[in-house]
Amino acid sequence: MRQSGGRVVVVDGSCGLEHVVSEVEGHFADVLAHGPVATSQSERRQLLRYANRAFVVQYQTFLTRSWARALGDTSDVVLPFSCECAREGCEEQIDLAVADFPAPPDGTSPPLLASGHGIYETLAS
């Protein structure tokens, strides 16, 4: 990575979590400040689904390798997925087997919601 001019943050236990987070935030601060942001619950829900789906794809891809099949399949892997209610500040997670994650297309499959959470829309959405 260094040969390509990329910045490296060493995570070897010699620095605390706060230091590592500060380094990563500092590195991406400009991009995050000027990048696109979700401005509605609908957009936040889409981003949450995108992030959840990325975990599903990573595990599906990993488990296709012949040496990984001994670890089980997507029904054996349970992950904490983010609640897709899209309420600001919601940090609830749902433990779910990768195989049980709603199938695509994501635009028509139901959102993954924590217990007691429903689709929440405000007039600003």
C-alpha positions, 0 to 999 in steps of 0.5 A: 500500500505504501508503494502506491502512496496510500496511507497506512494505519497500523492496528497492532494493539500498541495504540488504543481504539480512540487513537485508531478511530481518530486517525481514520476519521482524520484521514477521511474527514474531507471526503466525508464532509463533502460527500453525499449524505442521506437527507431523508429516512428513505435514503437512510433506509437505502444506505442501511440496506446497502450496508447489510447487503454488503455483509451478506455478499461478503459471507456468500462469496467467502463460503463459496471457497472449497476450503471454507465450506467446512465452516458451514453455509449461510444458514450457519452464519449468524450476524448482527444486522443493522435495523433498517427503520432509519430513525435517526440515532437507531443503533439496534441490531438484529441477529439473523442467519445470512441465509435468512436475510431478505432476498433481492430486489432490495427495493421491494423486499421488506426492511429488516426491523428490530422488535418494536420498530416500524417504518418511520417517516416524518413530514421532512422525508 
